[in-house]
Each structure stands twice: as C-alpha cells, then as structure tokens.
Amino acid sequence: MVTKDKVQAGLEDFVRQGKISAADAQAMAEKIARDGRREFENASAKVGETVRDLLAFTDNKYLARLEALEARVGALEGHQAKAPKRGKA
C-alpha cells in the first residue's frame, strides 16, 4: 500500500530541484495515497469475494461427492446386513 509519507519522500527530490512547490508535493502525496488506499480496498474486496466464491464452489462440490459416497456406503451396508441373514437362513 502506498502511504502519504512514502510518496512525499519521493516528491521531495522534485521540490529540491524546484520543479514543484512543497505545497504541491504535499497535495500530490495526499492524493496518490488516497487513491492508492482506495485501490487497495477495492482489490482486497475483489480478492475476498473471489475466495468466498471459490470456497462456496469447493464446499458444494465436495459436499455433493460426500453425500454420494454416503449413499453408496449406506447401500453397501444395507446389502451386507441382508447378506448374512440370507446365508444363515
């Protein structure tokens, strides 16, 4: 993240060279930092949404597989429970 201090330090060279005034450098530093903070927040929000979407997709995908496996195991256990009874009879 870009901070006002980091930008202002970089702009100090321009002030020393007389290319911009100190007031202009400070205003530029504040604007760049503000814009950088906004961009960081937007990017963070997008990353958060993407991660939540991926987790939801993954959870649903694995939940469906887990339910299918549970059904298969239940069916197999049901067949095995019946098989010994038939064998004993």
Biopython code that builds the backbone (N, CA, C, O; Angstrom):
import numpy as np
from Bio.PDB.StructureBuilder import StructureBuilder

atoms = [
    (1, "MET", "N", (0.847, -1.174, 0.000)),
    (1, "MET", "CA", (0.000, 0.000, 0.000)),
    (1, "MET", "C", (0.887, 1.230, 0.000)),
    (1, "MET", "O", (1.904, 1.272, 0.693)),
    (2, "VAL", "N", (0.513, 2.200, -0.754)),
    (2, "VAL", "CA", (1.263, 3.444, -0.853)),
    (2, "VAL", "C", (0.804, 4.368, 0.266)),
    (2, "VAL", "O", (-0.388, 4.634, 0.418)),
    (3, "THR", "N", (1.755, 4.849, 1.040)),
    (3, "THR", "CA", (1.408, 5.793, 2.093)),
    (3, "THR", "C", (1.799, 7.201, 1.673)),
    (3, "THR", "O", (2.638, 7.402, 0.795)),
    (4, "LYS", "N", (1.177, 8.151, 2.317)),
    (4, "LYS", "CA", (1.463, 9.553, 2.011)),
    (4, "LYS", "C", (2.936, 9.862, 2.263)),
    (4, "LYS", "O", (3.554, 10.603, 1.498)),
    (5, "ASP", "N", (3.501, 9.300, 3.327)),
    (5, "ASP", "CA", (4.911, 9.557, 3.670)),
    (5, "ASP", "C", (5.856, 9.028, 2.597)),
    (5, "ASP", "O", (6.832, 9.690, 2.245)),
    (6, "LYS", "N", (5.567, 7.831, 2.075)),
    (6, "LYS", "CA", (6.426, 7.255, 1.035)),
    (6, "LYS", "C", (6.402, 8.100, -0.233)),
    (6, "LYS", "O", (7.438, 8.354, -0.846)),
    (7, "VAL", "N", (5.216, 8.527, -0.609)),
    (7, "VAL", "CA", (5.088, 9.337, -1.813)),
    (7, "VAL", "C", (5.741, 10.694, -1.593)),
    (7, "VAL", "O", (6.444, 11.201, -2.466)),
    (8, "GLN", "N", (5.507, 11.273, -0.433)),
    (8, "GLN", "CA", (6.054, 12.590, -0.145)),
    (8, "GLN", "C", (7.583, 12.534, -0.167)),
    (8, "GLN", "O", (8.224, 13.469, -0.646)),
    (9, "ALA", "N", (8.166, 11.464, 0.339)),
    (9, "ALA", "CA", (9.619, 11.321, 0.308)),
    (9, "ALA", "C", (10.121, 11.303, -1.131)),
    (9, "ALA", "O", (11.160, 11.888, -1.436)),
    (10, "GLY", "N", (9.391, 10.637, -2.008)),
    (10, "GLY", "CA", (9.787, 10.600, -3.410)),
    (10, "GLY", "C", (9.633, 11.943, -4.106)),
    (10, "GLY", "O", (10.394, 12.270, -5.017)),
    (11, "LEU", "N", (8.646, 12.719, -3.674)),
    (11, "LEU", "CA", (8.409, 14.023, -4.288)),
    (11, "LEU", "C", (9.368, 15.098, -3.779)),
    (11, "LEU", "O", (9.510, 16.152, -4.399)),
    (12, "GLU", "N", (10.020, 14.833, -2.659)),
    (12, "GLU", "CA", (10.956, 15.820, -2.105)),
    (12, "GLU", "C", (12.074, 16.156, -3.086)),
    (12, "GLU", "O", (12.557, 17.288, -3.109)),
    (13, "ASP", "N", (12.485, 15.194, -3.887)),
    (13, "ASP", "CA", (13.509, 15.456, -4.901)),
    (13, "ASP", "C", (13.041, 16.527, -5.881)),
    (13, "ASP", "O", (13.808, 17.415, -6.254)),
    (14, "PHE", "N", (11.791, 16.440, -6.291)),
    (14, "PHE", "CA", (11.256, 17.438, -7.210)),
    (14, "PHE", "C", (11.201, 18.819, -6.554)),
    (14, "PHE", "O", (11.433, 19.838, -7.206)),
    (15, "VAL", "N", (10.894, 18.838, -5.264)),
    (15, "VAL", "CA", (10.861, 20.111, -4.542)),
    (15, "VAL", "C", (12.258, 20.699, -4.473)),
    (15, "VAL", "O", (12.440, 21.896, -4.695)),
    (16, "ARG", "N", (13.250, 19.865, -4.166)),
    (16, "ARG", "CA", (14.641, 20.337, -4.076)),
    (16, "ARG", "C", (15.131, 20.856, -5.427)),
    (16, "ARG", "O", (15.915, 21.804, -5.487)),
    (17, "GLN", "N", (14.671, 20.239, -6.496)),
    (17, "GLN", "CA", (15.081, 20.669, -7.839)),
    (17, "GLN", "C", (14.272, 21.872, -8.317)),
    (17, "GLN", "O", (14.557, 22.431, -9.376)),
    (18, "GLY", "N", (13.281, 22.264, -7.554)),
    (18, "GLY", "CA", (12.470, 23.415, -7.914)),
    (18, "GLY", "C", (11.421, 23.130, -8.966)),
    (18, "GLY", "O", (10.844, 24.062, -9.527)),
    (19, "LYS", "N", (11.159, 21.867, -9.249)),
    (19, "LYS", "CA", (10.174, 21.511, -10.274)),
    (19, "LYS", "C", (8.745, 21.680, -9.782)),
    (19, "LYS", "O", (7.845, 21.973, -10.568)),
    (20, "ILE", "N", (8.533, 21.495, -8.471)),
    (20, "ILE", "CA", (7.215, 21.694, -7.877)),
    (20, "ILE", "C", (7.399, 22.355, -6.517)),
    (20, "ILE", "O", (8.482, 22.309, -5.934)),
    (21, "SER", "N", (6.339, 22.964, -6.022)),
    (21, "SER", "CA", (6.411, 23.598, -4.698)),
    (21, "SER", "C", (6.160, 22.547, -3.620)),
    (21, "SER", "O", (5.663, 21.456, -3.899)),
    (22, "ALA", "N", (6.507, 22.894, -2.403)),
    (22, "ALA", "CA", (6.288, 21.987, -1.273)),
    (22, "ALA", "C", (4.799, 21.723, -1.078)),
    (22, "ALA", "O", (4.391, 20.602, -0.775)),
    (23, "ALA", "N", (3.993, 22.766, -1.255)),
    (23, "ALA", "CA", (2.541, 22.605, -1.104)),
    (23, "ALA", "C", (1.990, 21.666, -2.180)),
    (23, "ALA", "O", (1.142, 20.819, -1.899)),
    (24, "ASP", "N", (2.478, 21.824, -3.415)),
    (24, "ASP", "CA", (2.046, 20.939, -4.494)),
    (24, "ASP", "C", (2.469, 19.500, -4.219)),
    (24, "ASP", "O", (1.703, 18.567, -4.460)),
    (25, "ALA", "N", (3.676, 19.323, -3.718)),
    (25, "ALA", "CA", (4.171, 17.982, -3.407)),
    (25, "ALA", "C", (3.320, 17.335, -2.330)),
    (25, "ALA", "O", (2.992, 16.152, -2.419)),
    (26, "GLN", "N", (2.962, 18.104, -1.316)),
    (26, "GLN", "CA", (2.132, 17.559, -0.243)),
    (26, "GLN", "C", (0.745, 17.188, -0.766)),
    (26, "GLN", "O", (0.215, 16.130, -0.427)),
    (27, "ALA", "N", (0.163, 18.049, -1.583)),
    (27, "ALA", "CA", (-1.155, 17.763, -2.159)),
    (27, "ALA", "C", (-1.106, 16.526, -3.047)),
    (27, "ALA", "O", (-2.011, 15.692, -3.011)),
    (28, "MET", "N", (-0.047, 16.409, -3.844)),
    (28, "MET", "CA", (0.105, 15.240, -4.713)),
    (28, "MET", "C", (0.262, 13.968, -3.884)),
    (28, "MET", "O", (-0.318, 12.933, -4.211)),
    (29, "ALA", "N", (1.047, 14.050, -2.811)),
    (29, "ALA", "CA", (1.270, 12.890, -1.953)),
    (29, "ALA", "C", (-0.035, 12.431, -1.316)),
    (29, "ALA", "O", (-0.313, 11.233, -1.250)),
    (30, "GLU", "N", (-0.831, 13.380, -0.850)),
    (30, "GLU", "CA", (-2.114, 13.031, -0.239)),
    (30, "GLU", "C", (-3.055, 12.395, -1.259)),
    (30, "GLU", "O", (-3.735, 11.417, -0.948)),
    (31, "LYS", "N", (-3.097, 12.937, -2.459)),
    (31, "LYS", "CA", (-3.975, 12.395, -3.497)),
    (31, "LYS", "C", (-3.533, 10.990, -3.908)),
    (31, "LYS", "O", (-4.362, 10.090, -4.044)),
    (32, "ILE", "N", (-2.240, 10.808, -4.103)),
    (32, "ILE", "CA", (-1.733, 9.491, -4.500)),
    (32, "ILE", "C", (-2.000, 8.465, -3.406)),
    (32, "ILE", "O", (-2.397, 7.335, -3.691)),
    (33, "ALA", "N", (-1.783, 8.857, -2.159)),
    (33, "ALA", "CA", (-2.031, 7.941, -1.041)),
    (33, "ALA", "C", (-3.512, 7.602, -0.939)),
    (33, "ALA", "O", (-3.872, 6.445, -0.718)),
    (34, "ARG", "N", (-4.369, 8.600, -1.099)),
    (34, "ARG", "CA", (-5.820, 8.388, -1.031)),
    (34, "ARG", "C", (-6.270, 7.448, -2.151)),
    (34, "ARG", "O", (-7.037, 6.513, -1.921)),
    (35, "ASP", "N", (-5.782, 7.711, -3.366)),
    (35, "ASP", "CA", (-6.127, 6.850, -4.498)),
    (35, "ASP", "C", (-5.582, 5.443, -4.307)),
    (35, "ASP", "O", (-6.251, 4.460, -4.627)),
    (36, "GLY", "N", (-4.369, 5.352, -3.785)),
    (36, "GLY", "CA", (-3.767, 4.036, -3.537)),
    (36, "GLY", "C", (-4.543, 3.254, -2.496)),
    (36, "GLY", "O", (-4.739, 2.047, -2.638)),
    (37, "ARG", "N", (-4.985, 3.941, -1.447)),
    (37, "ARG", "CA", (-5.763, 3.290, -0.391)),
    (37, "ARG", "C", (-7.083, 2.779, -0.960)),
    (37, "ARG", "O", (-7.514, 1.671, -0.641)),
    (38, "ARG", "N", (-7.725, 3.592, -1.806)),
    (38, "ARG", "CA", (-8.987, 3.191, -2.428)),
    (38, "ARG", "C", (-8.773, 1.970, -3.327)),
    (38, "ARG", "O", (-9.557, 1.021, -3.291)),
    (39, "GLU", "N", (-7.723, 2.000, -4.121)),
    (39, "GLU", "CA", (-7.423, 0.860, -4.998)),
    (39, "GLU", "C", (-7.141, -0.397, -4.179)),
    (39, "GLU", "O", (-7.578, -1.491, -4.536)),
    (40, "PHE", "N", (-6.406, -0.232, -3.077)),
    (40, "PHE", "CA", (-6.102, -1.378, -2.209)),
    (40, "PHE", "C", (-7.388, -1.962, -1.631)),
    (40, "PHE", "O", (-7.565, -3.180, -1.612)),
    (41, "GLU", "N", (-8.281, -1.099, -1.162)),
    (41, "GLU", "CA", (-9.543, -1.569, -0.597)),
    (41, "GLU", "C", (-10.386, -2.271, -1.646)),
    (41, "GLU", "O", (-10.994, -3.304, -1.363)),
    (42, "ASN", "N", (-10.431, -1.720, -2.862)),
    (42, "ASN", "CA", (-11.187, -2.366, -3.950)),
    (42, "ASN", "C", (-10.595, -3.721, -4.301)),
    (42, "ASN", "O", (-11.322, -4.699, -4.477)),
    (43, "ALA", "N", (-9.275, -3.776, -4.401)),
    (43, "ALA", "CA", (-8.614, -5.046, -4.733)),
    (43, "ALA", "C", (-8.835, -6.065, -3.623)),
    (43, "ALA", "O", (-9.078, -7.240, -3.897)),
    (44, "SER", "N", (-8.752, -5.623, -2.373)),
    (44, "SER", "CA", (-8.978, -6.529, -1.245)),
    (44, "SER", "C", (-10.395, -7.085, -1.262)),
    (44, "SER", "O", (-10.611, -8.269, -1.004)),
    (45, "ALA", "N", (-11.352, -6.226, -1.568)),
    (45, "ALA", "CA", (-12.745, -6.675, -1.631)),
    (45, "ALA", "C", (-12.934, -7.704, -2.743)),
    (45, "ALA", "O", (-13.616, -8.712, -2.554)),
    (46, "LYS", "N", (-12.331, -7.448, -3.899)),
    (46, "LYS", "CA", (-12.450, -8.395, -5.019)),
    (46, "LYS", "C", (-11.803, -9.733, -4.687)),
    (46, "LYS", "O", (-12.349, -10.790, -5.004)),
    (47, "VAL", "N", (-10.640, -9.683, -4.051)),
    (47, "VAL", "CA", (-9.969, -10.929, -3.661)),
    (47, "VAL", "C", (-10.825, -11.680, -2.650)),
    (47, "VAL", "O", (-10.975, -12.898, -2.740)),
    (48, "GLY", "N", (-11.383, -10.959, -1.696)),
    (48, "GLY", "CA", (-12.256, -11.591, -0.706)),
    (48, "GLY", "C", (-13.452, -12.259, -1.337)),
    (48, "GLY", "O", (-13.799, -13.384, -0.977)),
    (49, "GLU", "N", (-14.097, -11.574, -2.286)),
    (49, "GLU", "CA", (-15.243, -12.146, -2.986)),
    (49, "GLU", "C", (-14.836, -13.396, -3.759)),
    (49, "GLU", "O", (-15.550, -14.399, -3.743)),
    (50, "THR", "N", (-13.700, -13.336, -4.429)),
    (50, "THR", "CA", (-13.229, -14.476, -5.215)),
    (50, "THR", "C", (-12.947, -15.675, -4.312)),
    (50, "THR", "O", (-13.308, -16.806, -4.638)),
    (51, "VAL", "N", (-12.305, -15.421, -3.186)),
    (51, "VAL", "CA", (-12.008, -16.509, -2.250)),
    (51, "VAL", "C", (-13.303, -17.105, -1.712)),
    (51, "VAL", "O", (-13.436, -18.326, -1.630)),
    (52, "ARG", "N", (-14.261, -16.252, -1.346)),
    (52, "ARG", "CA", (-15.547, -16.764, -0.858)),
    (52, "ARG", "C", (-16.254, -17.586, -1.935)),
    (52, "ARG", "O", (-16.825, -18.637, -1.643)),
    (53, "ASP", "N", (-16.215, -17.105, -3.180)),
    (53, "ASP", "CA", (-16.839, -17.855, -4.276)),
    (53, "ASP", "C", (-16.163, -19.203, -4.480)),
    (53, "ASP", "O", (-16.832, -20.217, -4.679)),
    (54, "LEU", "N", (-14.832, -19.210, -4.429)),
    (54, "LEU", "CA", (-14.104, -20.474, -4.595)),
    (54, "LEU", "C", (-14.411, -21.440, -3.466)),
    (54, "LEU", "O", (-14.592, -22.636, -3.698)),
    (55, "LEU", "N", (-14.469, -20.932, -2.254)),
    (55, "LEU", "CA", (-14.780, -21.803, -1.119)),
    (55, "LEU", "C", (-16.195, -22.342, -1.219)),
    (55, "LEU", "O", (-16.437, -23.512, -0.920)),
    (56, "ALA", "N", (-17.126, -21.507, -1.634)),
    (56, "ALA", "CA", (-18.507, -21.963, -1.781)),
    (56, "ALA", "C", (-18.598, -23.031, -2.864)),
    (56, "ALA", "O", (-19.284, -24.038, -2.694)),
    (57, "PHE", "N", (-17.906, -22.807, -3.972)),
    (57, "PHE", "CA", (-17.905, -23.793, -5.053)),
    (57, "PHE", "C", (-17.281, -25.099, -4.577)),
    (57, "PHE", "O", (-17.820, -26.182, -4.805)),
    (58, "THR", "N", (-16.144, -24.979, -3.916)),
    (58, "THR", "CA", (-15.441, -26.165, -3.431)),
    (58, "THR", "C", (-16.277, -26.897, -2.399)),
    (58, "THR", "O", (-16.379, -28.123, -2.439)),
    (59, "ASP", "N", (-16.880, -26.152, -1.466)),
    (59, "ASP", "CA", (-17.709, -26.783, -0.443)),
    (59, "ASP", "C", (-18.876, -27.523, -1.074)),
    (59, "ASP", "O", (-19.172, -28.655, -0.690)),
    (60, "ASN", "N", (-19.541, -26.899, -2.036)),
    (60, "ASN", "CA", (-20.678, -27.558, -2.696)),
    (60, "ASN", "C", (-20.222, -28.774, -3.479)),
    (60, "ASN", "O", (-20.892, -29.807, -3.484)),
    (61, "LYS", "N", (-19.077, -28.649, -4.141)),
    (61, "LYS", "CA", (-18.552, -29.755, -4.935)),
    (61, "LYS", "C", (-18.244, -30.949, -4.023)),
    (61, "LYS", "O", (-18.637, -32.077, -4.320)),
    (62, "TYR", "N", (-17.553, -30.701, -2.935)),
    (62, "TYR", "CA", (-17.189, -31.793, -2.043)),
    (62, "TYR", "C", (-18.379, -32.290, -1.240)),
    (62, "TYR", "O", (-18.448, -33.472, -0.901)),
    (63, "LEU", "N", (-19.306, -31.411, -0.936)),
    (63, "LEU", "CA", (-20.499, -31.830, -0.232)),
    (63, "LEU", "C", (-21.303, -32.807, -1.091)),
    (63, "LEU", "O", (-21.799, -33.813, -0.586)),
    (64, "ALA", "N", (-21.430, -32.517, -2.370)),
    (64, "ALA", "CA", (-22.145, -33.415, -3.275)),
    (64, "ALA", "C", (-21.430, -34.771, -3.363)),
    (64, "ALA", "O", (-22.074, -35.821, -3.355)),
    (65, "ARG", "N", (-20.099, -34.737, -3.447)),
    (65, "ARG", "CA", (-19.346, -36.005, -3.505)),
    (65, "ARG", "C", (-19.495, -36.781, -2.205)),
    (65, "ARG", "O", (-19.643, -38.003, -2.216)),
    (66, "LEU", "N", (-19.458, -36.064, -1.084)),
    (66, "LEU", "CA", (-19.600, -36.720, 0.218)),
    (66, "LEU", "C", (-20.981, -37.361, 0.349)),
    (66, "LEU", "O", (-21.099, -38.492, 0.821)),
    (67, "GLU", "N", (-22.016, -36.648, -0.064)),
    (67, "GLU", "CA", (-23.366, -37.203, 0.001)),
    (67, "GLU", "C", (-23.502, -38.435, -0.892)),
    (67, "GLU", "O", (-24.154, -39.409, -0.516)),
    (68, "ALA", "N", (-22.887, -38.391, -2.069)),
    (68, "ALA", "CA", (-22.942, -39.546, -2.966)),
    (68, "ALA", "C", (-22.215, -40.738, -2.350)),
    (68, "ALA", "O", (-22.698, -41.868, -2.426)),
    (69, "LEU", "N", (-21.072, -40.491, -1.749)),
    (69, "LEU", "CA", (-20.327, -41.577, -1.105)),
    (69, "LEU", "C", (-21.099, -42.148, 0.085)),
    (69, "LEU", "O", (-21.124, -43.360, 0.296)),
    (70, "GLU", "N", (-21.723, -41.269, 0.851)),
    (70, "GLU", "CA", (-22.521, -41.747, 1.989)),
    (70, "GLU", "C", (-23.678, -42.627, 1.516)),
    (70, "GLU", "O", (-23.997, -43.641, 2.137)),
    (71, "ALA", "N", (-24.292, -42.230, 0.419)),
    (71, "ALA", "CA", (-25.387, -43.031, -0.124)),
    (71, "ALA", "C", (-24.882, -44.392, -0.588)),
    (71, "ALA", "O", (-25.527, -45.415, -0.359)),
    (72, "ARG", "N", (-23.717, -44.394, -1.245)),
    (72, "ARG", "CA", (-23.143, -45.670, -1.704)),
    (72, "ARG", "C", (-22.784, -46.559, -0.527)),
    (72, "ARG", "O", (-23.058, -47.759, -0.551)),
    (73, "VAL", "N", (-22.178, -45.990, 0.496)),
    (73, "VAL", "CA", (-21.808, -46.776, 1.678)),
    (73, "VAL", "C", (-23.062, -47.298, 2.357)),
    (73, "VAL", "O", (-23.119, -48.453, 2.780)),
    (74, "GLY", "N", (-24.072, -46.431, 2.456)),
    (74, "GLY", "CA", (-25.337, -46.876, 3.054)),
    (74, "GLY", "C", (-25.947, -48.028, 2.282)),
    (74, "GLY", "O", (-26.455, -48.981, 2.874)),
    (75, "ALA", "N", (-25.899, -47.942, 0.965)),
    (75, "ALA", "CA", (-26.444, -49.018, 0.138)),
    (75, "ALA", "C", (-25.635, -50.298, 0.322)),
    (75, "ALA", "O", (-26.203, -51.385, 0.427)),
    (76, "LEU", "N", (-24.320, -50.169, 0.362)),
    (76, "LEU", "CA", (-23.485, -51.360, 0.551)),
    (76, "LEU", "C", (-23.690, -51.971, 1.928)),
    (76, "LEU", "O", (-23.752, -53.192, 2.066)),
    (77, "GLU", "N", (-23.793, -51.136, 2.933)),
    (77, "GLU", "CA", (-24.033, -51.648, 4.286)),
    (77, "GLU", "C", (-25.385, -52.323, 4.365)),
    (77, "GLU", "O", (-25.543, -53.324, 5.063)),
    (78, "GLY", "N", (-26.347, -51.790, 3.665)),
    (78, "GLY", "CA", (-27.675, -52.412, 3.623)),
    (78, "GLY", "C", (-27.614, -53.777, 2.973)),
    (78, "GLY", "O", (-28.271, -54.704, 3.446)),
    (79, "HIS", "N", (-26.843, -53.933, 1.899)),
    (79, "HIS", "CA", (-26.688, -55.219, 1.223)),
    (79, "HIS", "C", (-25.925, -56.187, 2.102)),
    (79, "HIS", "O", (-26.262, -57.370, 2.141)),
    (80, "GLN", "N", (-24.914, -55.725, 2.802)),
    (80, "GLN", "CA", (-24.128, -56.605, 3.662)),
    (80, "GLN", "C", (-24.945, -57.056, 4.858)),
    (80, "GLN", "O", (-24.825, -58.198, 5.301)),
    (81, "ALA", "N", (-25.764, -56.179, 5.374)),
    (81, "ALA", "CA", (-26.616, -56.579, 6.511)),
    (81, "ALA", "C", (-27.616, -57.656, 6.098)),
    (81, "ALA", "O", (-27.939, -58.547, 6.883)),
    (82, "LYS", "N", (-28.096, -57.567, 4.877)),
    (82, "LYS", "CA", (-29.047, -58.566, 4.390)),
    (82, "LYS", "C", (-28.342, -59.873, 4.010)),
    (82, "LYS", "O", (-28.913, -60.951, 4.175)),
    (83, "ALA", "N", (-27.114, -59.787, 3.504)),
    (83, "ALA", "CA", (-26.412, -60.985, 3.034)),
    (83, "ALA", "C", (-26.202, -62.004, 4.138)),
    (83, "ALA", "O", (-26.503, -63.176, 3.911)),
    (84, "PRO", "N", (-25.706, -61.646, 5.323)),
    (84, "PRO", "CA", (-25.536, -62.671, 6.366)),
    (84, "PRO", "C", (-26.852, -63.314, 6.788)),
    (84, "PRO", "O", (-26.882, -64.498, 7.125)),
    (85, "LYS", "N", (-27.935, -62.549, 6.772)),
    (85, "LYS", "CA", (-29.219, -63.123, 7.148)),
    (85, "LYS", "C", (-29.637, -64.185, 6.149)),
    (85, "LYS", "O", (-30.186, -65.218, 6.532)),
    (86, "ARG", "N", (-29.377, -63.938, 4.858)),
    (86, "ARG", "CA", (-29.728, -64.921, 3.849)),
    (86, "ARG", "C", (-28.843, -66.168, 3.995)),
    (86, "ARG", "O", (-29.300, -67.295, 3.801)),
    (87, "GLY", "N", (-27.592, -65.945, 4.334)),
    (87, "GLY", "CA", (-26.666, -67.052, 4.462)),
    (87, "GLY", "C", (-26.998, -67.933, 5.667)),
    (87, "GLY", "O", (-26.779, -69.144, 5.624)),
    (88, "LYS", "N", (-27.514, -67.348, 6.722)),
    (88, "LYS", "CA", (-27.860, -68.087, 7.930)),
    (88, "LYS", "C", (-29.158, -68.847, 7.774)),
    (88, "LYS", "O", (-29.353, -69.864, 8.439)),
    (89, "ALA", "N", (-30.038, -68.395, 6.931)),
    (89, "ALA", "CA", (-31.364, -68.991, 6.809)),
    (89, "ALA", "C", (-31.351, -70.278, 6.086)),
    (89, "ALA", "O", (-32.401, -70.896, 5.907)),
]
sb = StructureBuilder()
sb.init_structure("model")
sb.init_model(0)
sb.init_chain("A")
sb.init_seg("    ")
for serial, (resi, resn, name, xyz) in enumerate(atoms, 1):
    if name == "N":
        sb.init_residue(resn, " ", resi, " ")
    sb.init_atom(name, np.array(xyz, "f"), 0.0, 1.0, " ", f" {name:<3s}", serial, name[0])
structure = sb.get_structure()
